[in-house]
Each structure stands twice: as C-alpha cells, then as structure tokens.
C-alpha cells in the first residue's frame, strides 16, 4: 500500500513536514519519541496542524494507548485521526491522559497555550523531540521553512570497476546565500551508514564535486552500491539540490579492452539528471529489455522504515497485471530488480509502470547490453490530471502549444529513437506527431503517430522516416506535439524517452523528459514555465558540467518555440573555474526552432581550458528566449553519455 503522507503537491510544491519526518538524522529521535509515549500512556494527541497521521505513517503509534485525539479548528471536530473521532481541544482536561503528544514542530508557544487544558500531572511531548541539530538548519526560527530541508538523494556506487561522480555548483549564492555547507550521509546497499561528513560549498558559484573513488579512499571503505543523502545548509532561492551524476568504468573492465582494442584510463558510461526530491506513488517510462539486454531497476528506500514485501509492484504499461516485489527493503537500503525475471517475455518497446507507494525518490534503471551499460531514470506519473478539453481549441492561439524537444544526433554517427511514454494515470491515448527540424529552424518532416494507445509499441526510429536525409549538417532536433487532426484528448503532461546508439561502437544512452509551452508571451496555466518567477519564462540559465581525464563534453542547445518568437537567440556561453570565477566567454546565435550542437574543445582552445583548470564548468545564459539543452560526455572508442540539462 502507498504511504498515506503528502510528499509533493503540484500546486503548493514540496511538503516540508514530510522531509522533516523522514530525515535520516531525525530517524532515531522519532523512534525514541514513540518509546517515550509508550512509557507515559494513556496519551492524548493534540493535532493542531494535521501532522499526527503523517507521523504515525512513518513511526507507527499502534503500540501507544491513545486516550483521544483533539483539534483546534472547529471544522475538524468529528474527523477521524489515529482511529479516533476528534474532539475540541477545550475538552482535553477531561481525557485522564498521563501525557499529551502535540503533533507539531516549534511547539513551545502551543504547549504554553495548552496549560489551562492539560490533565493534572500530564507531561507534554512534541515533534521538537526529533529536530535535527541546529547546525544543520538554515532558518533556526522556523523549523519547517523549506530552506531548512534543501535535501536530495543520489544513486552512488563504487564497486566492480564502476564509479560515480556528482557535480553541481554553489548556485544558492546567486540568490543571496552567504556561507553554504553540505552535510552528506553515505548509505551502503543494506541501508547502514558508511560515512557521514560535512563540506563547505565554497564561495559564490564554486564547483561541488563528489567522487566515489575519493570518498572511498578517504574513509577507507570497501566496495559499496547504495545512496548518498545530501543536505545543504545556508541555501537561498532553491530548496532543491540539483546535480549531474556520471557513471564511469575502469578501462580494465571495458568492452574495448576485452576485445583487445585501445583503452584510455577509463570510459564514460552514462549520466543522469538529479533525482526528484519527493517520492511519488507511481513512476513510468521504464523500458522493457531489448534483444541481448538486461534491465535492472534500482529501488532505493528513502525512508527510515522498511518497505514491506509486496508494497512495491510492477505492471506492463496499460495492463492490470501487477507483480509484487516480494523482498522487503530495509530503511535507506538499495535493492536491484531484474525486470526480465519479474516480467518475463516483456520486450522493447513495451514499457513498465512502477507502483512505488511513495517509498522512494525517482528511481534509476540500468541497461546492460553485453558488457556495455547505461543508466537513466524513470519519471513521476501523475494521478491528479484529467483531460483538458480546451487544448484542441487552442491550436490557433498557442500555435504548437505543448512541445517536447530532443536532439537528432548526427546521422552518420548515431541512431536516434523516440518512444512516447504515458505519464499520467488517466492517459488512455496520446494523439501526437513528431516534427523534425534542421539546425536553421526549417521543418524537414512530420511524422504523425496518430492516437497512440496507452499500451502502445510505437517506437520511432528516425533512420526509417522518409525525408530524414534532408537534415542540414546531418543533425537537428525533433519535437513531439499534440496532433488532434484525428480527434483525441490531452492533459499537457506529454513525455517521451529518447534513445541514442553510436553506430560504430554500439554504445548507447537515453534520456526522458516532458513537454512545456516554449517562447510565447501568452500564458496558459503555469506555462511557459518559469522557475524563478511567474510565467512566462522567456530566459535561460543552464549548467553544463565538463568532462575531465580525457573526456570531451558535448552540448546541444535547442531553441523551441510554440509560436514564432525572436528570429535569433542571444546566447552567452561563459566558462568558469572551480571557484566560480569567469575565465572566458563566447556568444552563440541560434535560429528560432533551430539548434546548435557544439563541443567544449571546439569552443574553447587548449590554453583557455588549461587556464580554467580542473572542476571548471559552463553557464549558458540568454535573456531573450528559453532554450532547452542536452549534455553528455564523449569518451574512448565511441563511449558517450547524454541527458537533459538543468538550470538554477
């Protein structure tokens, strides 16, 4: 069953109470609080802000004798909380309770107000018992300030010749933050803590790099495959920890070495975007294995309580055949699921739905193709959406409206495949089409998918689409849009998986994302989306991490437009050193509906790159339009990675 706790609401954002209750550092204190309540029964529960049920869902009050539940809001009198009909708090003194549990943080003032109503001799307890240490708080005067819980998880591994490297920057300084630090907790595969430490995030714009090899050496650890919990203190502007996560393999374990070919020090395998910091009930976009492939889903418990056997389930997309994961998963533990064993016979391009029950942040999956592998992530499947009957009528007003851009990599080197992915429970069909543009913004072909059913197998290999050879310079980009020419409905939550395969080496990478309205001054609901203000979002700030140790970095910037916008972008590409200082700058003009594919080593010469040094990164800014970007590393013998970029 799904946990009955609110983690994220699309109107209000993330739920800070959830993060406070499940924070790894608060777990032991939360369990101790339950123990104190058990020793002071019967307990009257005062629930002034609706936190009692959430606490119970994580820490379980089943063994606590409850004398009654009490509320402050008159409208809540008579509701059921912890199995009891609530009473007005003015009747608390009649409860004969030995203790009162005030289900709230910052409860000092509330407890003082309760004094006239406390039963004789009763002790008062509150959630303040499980507060994390003060040195980990950004705003000590308001515990549930979202900035106090700027946290996230990362899949983290250093085992079997595989290594992970997390890269981000101190972007909070751009919003006025002064001293910024990061507390980290490294969990082993069984959920036990391997290491816990704190590091400075440096000055404004400084690079933050966490390398599994360095961490393993520093703490003298054996091999591990688990997760890294990050908690940023001193944050401003953003309460989400964003990062790029690369996976590398030793050359000794690479397929090139095994075949006797040239091998560098190591090979780039894959990259993924940051995890969504709030667990969801369902995830989708998990591909079934293709010929010769194994798909491994990494389930990582984000909570201080076990996931019971059978609470996590999988089903083929569009089918009600649910297969439970029979192994329980310990608190903060990592469990690998071989999709071929759980759902035998299901093959690409079929897709799988994950019923995660709000137990974990956005999971990763890993595809093993002979001795090559790649990592990507599934996406949140929304259960709150219904078809927007007005969308088909807005085609003339919004132009292309919602669109989802992705690269068409150079045809002579890469194969590009598009797989639409249903990403809302209510999506029974996807009426869509694919438009392909050359780098100058000219539409060269249109492929109608039609009204794709939920359980479809409509993977589009762009090699097979007539007219693809018309792409100027052999590359461009594809946009998925709604196509209502044959009818159908839509909700705006259009997603797809984009898979790329290097023709010569066979290395592959994939990424997935959702549609938005781009580059029009008209607004529709919260689109064009803006991360730092009200819509429309008509500017760009993207972070590009750079490859080191012989890796080059590729970047494709796409200028999508729902309606015609400015003829050319005014894009600035700025190289920063590890301390955040600008080293060099260049500009780029991208035609509306066009794109530009470029490489770090082509844009900045060797002397400039050397001056930037290790830990350098690039910021991409444009005050005139909203760009969408993809980045990747290019390694030895055709190995590469590719994922969508993120902004600050």
KAQUI-V177367 format. One record per residue. N is the residue number from 0. PHI is phi in degrees with one decimal (999 if undefined). OMEGA is omega in degrees with one decimal (* if undefined). D_LAST is the distance of its C-alpha to the last C-alpha in whole Angstrom. Layout:
{{N/PHI/OMEGA/D_LAST} {N/PHI/OMEGA/D_LAST}}
//
This chain:
{{0/999/178.4/35} {1/-71.5/174.3/32} {2/-62.6/-179.0/31} {3/-91.1/178.8/31} {4/-146.0/179.3/28} {5/-78.1/177.5/26} {6/-105.5/-176.5/22} {7/-151.7/175.7/20} {8/-125.1/-174.5/21} {9/-67.9/176.4/19} {10/-92.3/-174.4/20} {11/-102.7/-179.6/20} {12/91.4/-176.0/17} {13/-74.2/-179.7/17} {14/-96.2/-176.9/21} {15/-66.9/178.2/20} {16/-57.2/178.7/24} {17/-57.3/-178.1/24} {18/-64.7/179.8/21} {19/-66.9/-177.8/24} {20/-75.1/-174.7/27} {21/-106.1/-179.5/26} {22/-59.4/-177.8/24} {23/-54.7/-178.1/26} {24/-72.8/-179.1/27} {25/-91.3/-172.1/29} {26/-60.1/-176.7/31} {27/-64.8/178.8/34} {28/-66.7/177.1/34} {29/-64.1/177.0/34} {30/-67.0/177.7/36} {31/-65.7/177.6/38} {32/-61.2/177.0/38} {33/-60.3/178.3/40} {34/-61.2/178.4/42} {35/-65.4/178.6/43} {36/-65.0/179.2/43} {37/-62.7/-179.1/46} {38/-84.8/-177.7/48} {39/-130.8/179.5/48} {40/-88.3/-2.9/49} {41/-73.0/-174.6/50} {42/-115.5/169.2/46} {43/-91.5/-177.5/45} {44/-105.4/175.1/42} {45/-103.0/-172.3/40} {46/-118.6/-173.8/37} {47/-69.6/-174.1/36} {48/-128.5/175.4/32} {49/80.9/-177.8/33} {50/-95.1/-172.8/31} {51/-63.3/-178.8/35} {52/-65.0/179.2/35} {53/-65.1/177.2/31} {54/-61.1/-179.9/32} {55/-61.8/-178.3/35} {56/-65.2/-179.5/34} {57/-90.1/-170.3/32} {58/-111.0/170.3/35} {59/61.0/178.3/38} {60/-102.3/-175.6/41} {61/-58.9/-177.1/43} {62/-92.6/178.0/45} {63/-98.8/177.0/45} {64/-74.8/-175.6/48} {65/-102.9/-178.6/47} {66/-82.6/-179.4/49} {67/157.5/177.8/47} {68/-120.4/-170.7/43} {69/-134.2/-176.8/43} {70/-133.0/179.7/41} {71/-97.3/-177.1/40} {72/-75.7/-179.2/39} {73/-58.3/-178.0/42} {74/-65.3/-178.6/41} {75/-93.5/179.5/40} {76/-63.2/-177.7/44} {77/96.4/173.9/45} {78/-66.9/178.0/42} {79/-101.0/176.2/42} {80/-130.2/-178.7/40} {81/55.4/176.7/41} {82/81.5/-179.0/44} {83/-120.4/172.8/45} {84/-70.8/-175.0/46} {85/-72.4/177.5/44} {86/-119.3/176.1/46} {87/-67.1/-176.6/46} {88/-62.0/178.4/45} {89/-65.8/177.8/48} {90/-100.2/-174.8/50} {91/-61.7/-176.2/48} {92/-62.1/-178.3/51} {93/-85.4/-172.5/53} {94/-79.5/-176.4/52} {95/61.0/-179.7/54} {96/-78.7/174.9/50} {97/-82.9/178.9/50} {98/-149.1/178.3/47} {99/-123.9/176.9/44} {100/-98.8/177.6/40} {101/-90.6/-174.8/38} {102/-81.7/-178.9/35} {103/-161.2/169.2/32} {104/-91.7/-176.4/30} {105/49.3/-168.6/31} {106/-93.6/-176.7/34} {107/-56.6/-179.3/36} {108/-66.1/179.7/37} {109/-63.6/179.8/38} {110/-65.5/177.3/40} {111/-62.3/178.8/42} {112/-67.6/-177.5/42} {113/-79.4/-170.5/44} {114/-49.9/179.7/47} {115/-65.2/-173.6/49} {116/-112.5/-179.2/49} {117/-72.0/173.5/48} {118/-60.1/-177.7/51} {119/-56.1/175.3/54} {120/76.4/-176.2/53} {121/-75.3/173.1/49} {122/-89.2/178.1/46} {123/-109.6/174.6/43} {124/-119.3/178.2/40} {125/-148.0/177.2/36} {126/-66.7/178.1/33} {127/-60.9/176.5/32} {128/-59.8/-175.7/34} {129/-108.2/175.7/31} {130/-64.3/173.9/29} {131/-75.6/-176.6/27} {132/-56.4/-175.6/28} {133/-60.5/-178.6/27} {134/-68.8/177.8/25} {135/-102.0/-178.5/22} {136/-107.9/174.9/22} {137/-84.1/179.3/19} {138/-122.0/-174.5/21} {139/-74.8/-178.7/25} {140/-88.8/179.7/26} {141/-140.7/-169.9/25} {142/-59.5/-176.8/24} {143/-89.7/169.4/23} {144/-61.1/-179.2/20} {145/-53.6/-179.3/17} {146/-69.6/174.8/15} {147/-73.2/-176.9/18} {148/-130.1/171.8/17} {149/-79.2/-170.7/14} {150/-130.6/174.0/15} {151/-168.1/175.3/15} {152/-113.1/173.7/18} {153/-136.3/169.6/18} {154/-63.6/-172.1/21} {155/-139.5/-172.5/23} {156/-146.3/167.5/26} {157/-144.7/-173.3/28} {158/-161.6/174.7/32} {159/59.4/-178.6/34} {160/78.8/179.9/33} {161/-111.3/-175.8/29} {162/-136.5/177.0/26} {163/-122.9/-177.0/22} {164/-142.0/-180.0/20} {165/-99.4/-178.3/16} {166/-133.1/170.9/13} {167/-153.5/179.9/10} {168/-144.2/176.8/9} {169/-76.9/-179.1/10} {170/-81.7/179.3/6} {171/-66.4/179.3/8} {172/-63.2/178.1/11} {173/-69.2/178.3/9} {174/-108.7/175.2/10} {175/102.1/178.2/13} {176/-65.9/179.4/14} {177/-103.4/178.0/17} {178/-85.0/-179.0/18} {179/-120.8/177.1/16} {180/-127.9/179.0/17} {181/-132.5/172.7/17} {182/-92.0/-177.9/20} {183/-129.6/174.8/21} {184/-127.1/179.5/24} {185/-100.5/-179.7/25} {186/-102.7/172.9/27} {187/-75.1/-180.0/30} {188/-60.4/179.3/31} {189/-88.4/177.5/33} {190/90.9/178.3/31} {191/-76.1/-179.7/32} {192/-77.5/176.9/30} {193/-91.2/-177.9/30} {194/-160.9/175.6/29} {195/-143.8/-175.8/27} {196/-159.0/-179.6/25} {197/-131.4/177.6/23} {198/-132.9/172.1/21} {199/-72.4/175.6/19} {200/-87.7/176.2/15} {201/76.0/-179.1/17} {202/-77.0/-177.1/16} {203/-56.1/176.3/13} {204/76.8/-178.4/11} {205/-65.9/177.6/13} {206/-74.4/173.8/13} {207/-117.8/-178.0/14} {208/-127.2/176.6/17} {209/-122.5/-176.1/19} {210/-107.8/-176.3/22} {211/-60.4/-179.3/24} {212/-67.0/-180.0/27} {213/-66.7/180.0/27} {214/-65.6/179.5/26} {215/-61.9/179.4/29} {216/-66.1/-176.3/31} {217/-62.2/-177.2/30} {218/-96.5/177.7/31} {219/54.6/-176.3/34} {220/-96.1/167.9/33} {221/-80.6/-179.9/35} {222/-58.1/177.5/33} {223/-145.9/172.2/31} {224/-144.1/-174.8/29} {225/-151.3/-179.0/27} {226/-142.0/179.9/23} {227/-112.1/177.3/21} {228/-99.4/-178.1/20} {229/-117.9/177.9/17} {230/-134.1/-178.2/17} {231/-91.1/-179.9/15} {232/-110.7/-177.6/17} {233/94.6/-177.1/16} {234/-66.6/173.8/12} {235/-147.3/174.7/11} {236/82.8/-177.2/9} {237/-126.1/173.3/8} {238/-101.8/177.2/11} {239/-112.4/177.5/10} {240/-92.1/-177.9/10} {241/-101.9/-178.3/8} {242/-159.7/167.4/10} {243/-108.3/-176.0/12} {244/-126.4/-179.6/16} {245/-104.1/174.0/19} {246/-114.6/180.0/23} {247/-123.3/174.8/25} {248/-125.8/175.7/29} {249/-61.1/177.8/32} {250/-61.5/-178.8/34} {251/-64.7/179.5/37} {252/-108.5/-176.4/36} {253/-82.1/178.7/35} {254/-64.2/-179.7/37} {255/-65.4/179.2/37} {256/-64.7/-178.5/39} {257/-61.2/-179.1/41} {258/-93.9/177.4/42} {259/83.6/-179.6/43} {260/-84.9/179.1/41} {261/-69.4/177.4/39} {262/-136.0/174.2/36} {263/-83.6/-178.6/33} {264/-58.7/179.3/32} {265/-157.7/-179.0/30} {266/-120.7/174.2/29} {267/-72.8/-179.2/25} {268/-109.5/-174.5/26} {269/-165.4/174.0/22} {270/-142.2/173.9/19} {271/-136.5/175.4/17} {272/-73.6/177.4/13} {273/-60.3/175.9/12} {274/-71.6/170.9/15} {275/-69.1/-168.4/15} {276/-75.1/-177.4/15} {277/-120.5/178.8/18} {278/-61.0/179.7/22} {279/-120.2/179.0/23} {280/-72.7/-178.8/27} {281/-133.8/171.3/27} {282/-131.3/179.8/25} {283/-144.8/-177.1/26} {284/89.3/176.7/25} {285/-88.5/-176.7/27} {286/-80.3/171.2/30} {287/-73.7/-178.1/33} {288/-67.8/172.9/34} {289/-89.9/179.6/36} {290/-57.5/178.7/39} {291/75.3/-176.6/39} {292/-109.9/165.0/36} {293/-117.0/174.9/35} {294/-111.2/179.9/32} {295/-113.1/177.2/31} {296/-95.9/179.7/29} {297/-94.6/178.1/27} {298/-95.8/-176.3/28} {299/-124.7/-177.5/26} {300/-65.3/-178.7/27} {301/-95.0/-170.5/24} {302/-125.2/179.2/27} {303/-83.3/177.8/30} {304/-126.9/-179.6/32} {305/-67.7/168.8/34} {306/-92.1/-176.7/33} {307/-64.7/175.4/37} {308/-56.4/177.3/39} {309/88.3/179.4/38} {310/-72.6/176.7/35} {311/-99.1/-177.4/33} {312/-136.8/177.8/34} {313/-125.1/174.0/34} {314/-150.3/172.6/35} {315/-59.9/-179.1/36} {316/-56.7/179.1/33} {317/86.7/178.9/36} {318/-123.2/179.9/38} {319/-96.1/-180.0/39} {320/-76.3/-175.7/41} {321/-98.3/178.6/39} {322/-115.9/-178.5/39} {323/-78.6/169.8/38} {324/-87.5/-167.5/37} {325/-79.1/-179.6/40} {326/-83.5/170.5/38} {327/-68.8/-179.0/37} {328/-121.3/-175.9/34} {329/-66.8/177.4/34} {330/-53.8/177.1/31} {331/59.7/-178.6/28} {332/-88.5/-179.7/30} {333/-119.2/-178.4/29} {334/-134.4/-179.9/32} {335/-93.8/179.7/32} {336/-119.2/176.0/33} {337/-84.1/-174.4/35} {338/-61.6/180.0/35} {339/-63.3/178.2/38} {340/-81.3/-178.0/40} {341/-78.2/-179.4/39} {342/-125.4/-177.4/39} {343/-63.9/177.8/41} {344/88.2/178.7/42} {345/-86.5/-173.7/39} {346/-130.2/175.2/38} {347/-54.6/10.8/35} {348/-98.1/173.8/34} {349/-65.5/-178.0/34} {350/-125.9/-174.6/32} {351/-127.6/177.6/31} {352/-104.1/-179.9/30} {353/-109.5/173.9/29} {354/-90.2/-170.3/30} {355/-90.8/174.2/28} {356/63.3/-179.2/29} {357/62.6/-179.2/26} {358/-90.4/-172.4/27} {359/-153.4/172.5/24} {360/-72.4/-171.3/20} {361/-49.2/-174.7/20} {362/-74.5/172.0/22} {363/-97.2/167.9/22} {364/-131.5/-176.6/25} {365/-127.1/179.2/27} {366/-111.2/179.0/30} {367/-104.7/-179.2/32} {368/-120.1/-170.2/34} {369/57.2/-179.5/37} {370/-102.8/175.6/36} {371/-98.1/177.9/32} {372/-150.6/176.7/30} {373/-147.6/-178.1/26} {374/-125.0/173.3/23} {375/-146.6/-179.5/21} {376/-128.6/170.9/20} {377/-83.1/-177.7/22} {378/-124.0/-179.2/20} {379/-68.0/174.8/21} {380/-97.2/-174.2/24} {381/-85.3/177.9/24} {382/-109.3/-174.6/28} {383/-103.5/-173.9/27} {384/-96.9/170.3/27} {385/-125.7/-179.4/30} {386/-59.9/177.1/31} {387/-94.6/-174.8/30} {388/-67.1/179.8/34} {389/-83.9/-175.8/32} {390/-59.6/-179.7/30} {391/-59.0/-177.7/33} {392/-82.5/-175.2/34} {393/-96.9/-176.7/31} {394/-56.9/-179.6/31} {395/-71.5/-177.3/33} {396/-83.4/-177.4/30} {397/-91.5/-177.9/27} {398/65.6/177.1/28} {399/-72.5/177.9/27} {400/62.3/177.8/24} {401/-66.7/176.6/22} {402/-144.0/-177.1/22} {403/-123.6/-176.9/20} {404/-93.2/175.5/20} {405/-157.0/-177.5/20} {406/-67.6/156.9/22} {407/-106.5/-174.8/26} {408/-68.7/-178.2/26} {409/-48.6/-169.9/29} {410/-63.9/-178.1/32} {411/-76.3/-178.7/34} {412/-112.3/-171.6/32} {413/-128.3/167.6/30} {414/-97.6/-179.5/31} {415/-120.8/-176.8/29} {416/-128.7/-179.5/29} {417/-117.0/177.4/28} {418/-127.8/175.3/28} {419/-60.1/-175.9/27} {420/-125.7/174.6/27} {421/-57.6/-172.8/28} {422/-135.1/172.3/25} {423/-146.0/-175.9/27} {424/-58.4/-176.0/30} {425/-85.3/-178.8/32} {426/-81.1/176.9/31} {427/-93.6/178.1/34} {428/-155.7/176.9/34} {429/-128.7/176.8/31} {430/-83.2/-169.2/33} {431/-137.8/173.5/31} {432/-141.2/176.4/31} {433/-111.9/175.5/29} {434/-110.6/179.1/29} {435/-112.6/-178.2/29} {436/-118.5/171.9/28} {437/-82.8/-176.6/28} {438/-60.5/-178.6/26} {439/-88.8/177.1/28} {440/91.4/177.8/27} {441/-90.1/175.3/30} {442/-73.5/-177.0/31} {443/-104.1/175.6/33} {444/-163.9/178.2/34} {445/-135.0/179.1/33} {446/-117.6/176.9/34} {447/-79.4/173.2/35} {448/-77.1/-171.1/34} {449/83.2/-179.9/36} {450/-91.8/-173.3/36} {451/-74.6/178.9/35} {452/-71.3/-176.9/36} {453/-58.1/-176.9/34} {454/-95.0/-171.5/36} {455/-72.6/172.5/36} {456/-130.9/-171.2/36} {457/-92.0/172.2/34} {458/-78.7/-177.5/33} {459/-106.0/173.2/32} {460/-86.1/-174.2/33} {461/-65.9/173.8/32} {462/-59.3/-171.6/35} {463/-95.7/-177.7/38} {464/-88.7/178.4/37} {465/-58.0/177.9/39} {466/97.4/-177.2/38} {467/-64.7/-179.9/35} {468/-66.8/-179.6/37} {469/-76.9/-179.8/36} {470/-62.7/177.1/32} {471/-69.4/-178.6/32} {472/65.1/174.3/32} {473/77.9/176.9/32} {474/-139.6/179.2/28} {475/175.9/175.3/26} {476/-149.6/179.1/24} {477/-115.7/174.6/25} {478/-124.7/169.7/24} {479/-87.9/178.2/25} {480/-134.3/172.7/26} {481/-74.2/178.8/29} {482/-131.3/-176.4/32} {483/-97.2/-176.9/35} {484/-62.3/178.1/38} {485/-109.1/-179.4/40} {486/91.0/180.0/38} {487/102.3/-179.2/36} {488/-129.1/-178.5/33} {489/-154.2/-179.1/30} {490/-125.3/179.7/27} {491/90.7/-176.2/24} {492/-98.6/-175.8/22} {493/-92.8/-178.1/23} {494/-128.0/175.7/22} {495/-158.6/172.2/23} {496/-105.6/-179.8/24} {497/-118.2/-175.2/24} {498/-115.2/-178.3/26} {499/-127.6/-179.8/27} {500/-130.4/177.9/30} {501/-75.3/-169.9/31} {502/-63.5/-174.1/34} {503/-76.7/-173.0/36} {504/-93.2/-175.0/35} {505/85.0/176.6/34} {506/-62.7/-177.6/30} {507/-136.8/174.0/28} {508/-151.5/177.8/24} {509/-149.7/-179.4/23} {510/-148.5/-180.0/20} {511/-143.8/-178.7/19} {512/-163.2/-178.9/17} {513/-121.6/-174.9/18} {514/-81.7/172.3/19} {515/-142.1/168.4/18} {516/-88.1/-174.1/19} {517/-120.5/163.1/18} {518/52.3/166.1/19} {519/-142.8/-179.5/21} {520/-76.6/174.2/22} {521/-68.2/177.4/24} {522/-118.4/177.9/22} {523/-137.6/-172.4/23} {524/54.9/-179.4/22} {525/-103.7/-179.2/18} {526/-115.3/-7.2/18} {527/-62.7/-170.2/17} {528/-64.0/175.2/14} {529/-129.6/-177.4/11} {530/-85.5/-176.1/8} {531/-125.8/178.9/9} {532/178.4/-179.7/12} {533/-77.2/174.7/15} {534/-65.7/9.3/16} {535/-86.8/173.9/17} {536/-88.8/-173.9/13} {537/-125.5/177.7/14} {538/-144.1/-172.3/12} {539/-130.8/167.9/9} {540/-144.6/-176.7/6} {541/-122.1/-179.9/7} {542/-103.3/179.0/7} {543/-123.5/174.5/11} {544/-78.6/-172.4/13} {545/-115.0/178.1/17} {546/-76.3/177.1/20} {547/-127.9/176.9/23} {548/54.9/175.4/26} {549/94.1/178.3/27} {550/-85.5/169.1/25} {551/-93.9/179.8/23} {552/-121.1/174.5/20} {553/-105.6/177.7/20} {554/-147.3/171.8/17} {555/-116.8/178.3/18} {556/-102.9/-177.6/16} {557/-113.5/179.2/18} {558/-109.3/-179.5/18} {559/-82.2/-179.9/20} {560/-144.4/177.1/21} {561/-70.7/170.8/23} {562/-126.6/178.0/25} {563/-54.0/-178.3/26} {564/-123.2/-178.4/23} {565/-61.7/-173.5/23} {566/-61.2/-178.7/25} {567/-136.3/173.9/23} {568/-76.3/174.2/20} {569/-126.1/-167.7/19} {570/-93.8/177.5/16} {571/-107.1/177.8/16} {572/-113.9/-172.3/15} {573/-117.5/178.7/15} {574/-91.9/179.8/16} {575/-118.6/173.0/15} {576/-83.4/-174.1/17} {577/-64.1/177.6/17} {578/-89.0/178.4/17} {579/88.6/-178.0/14} {580/-83.0/178.9/17} {581/-68.5/179.6/17} {582/-106.6/-178.4/20} {583/-157.2/-177.5/20} {584/-145.8/173.3/19} {585/-143.1/-177.5/20} {586/-121.6/-177.3/20} {587/-147.0/177.1/20} {588/-113.2/-178.3/22} {589/-112.2/178.7/21} {590/-65.8/176.4/24} {591/-57.0/-175.6/23} {592/69.0/177.2/23} {593/-109.2/-178.8/23} {594/-157.3/174.8/21} {595/-140.0/174.5/21} {596/-102.8/-178.1/22} {597/-142.4/-178.1/22} {598/-121.3/-178.3/22} {599/-53.3/-175.4/21} {600/-71.4/176.9/24} {601/-84.5/-175.6/25} {602/-85.6/-179.7/23} {603/-120.1/-174.7/23} {604/-73.8/-173.3/27} {605/-61.3/-179.1/28} {606/-64.8/179.6/28} {607/-67.0/179.5/25} {608/-63.4/178.7/23} {609/-65.4/178.6/26} {610/-66.2/178.2/25} {611/-66.9/174.4/21} {612/77.0/-179.9/23} {613/-67.6/178.9/22} {614/79.3/178.5/18} {615/-71.7/176.5/17} {616/-150.9/-179.0/14} {617/-121.4/169.6/13} {618/-109.3/-179.9/10} {619/-112.3/-175.8/11} {620/-124.7/173.3/11} {621/-153.0/-178.8/13} {622/-87.7/-172.7/14} {623/-108.1/-177.0/17} {624/-160.0/178.6/16} {625/-100.0/177.1/13} {626/-97.8/172.8/14} {627/-120.0/-171.9/13} {628/-125.6/173.4/13} {629/-128.6/-178.2/15} {630/-133.8/178.0/16} {631/-170.6/174.7/18} {632/-107.3/177.0/21} {633/-118.3/-174.9/24} {634/-115.1/-172.3/27} {635/-78.5/170.8/31} {636/50.1/174.2/33} {637/90.0/176.8/31} {638/-68.4/-177.9/28} {639/-159.4/173.9/25} {640/-134.7/-178.9/22} {641/-157.5/175.3/19} {642/-158.3/178.6/17} {643/-77.7/-177.8/14} {644/-86.2/176.6/10} {645/-132.8/-178.9/7} {646/-120.0/179.1/4} {647/-105.4/*/0}}
//
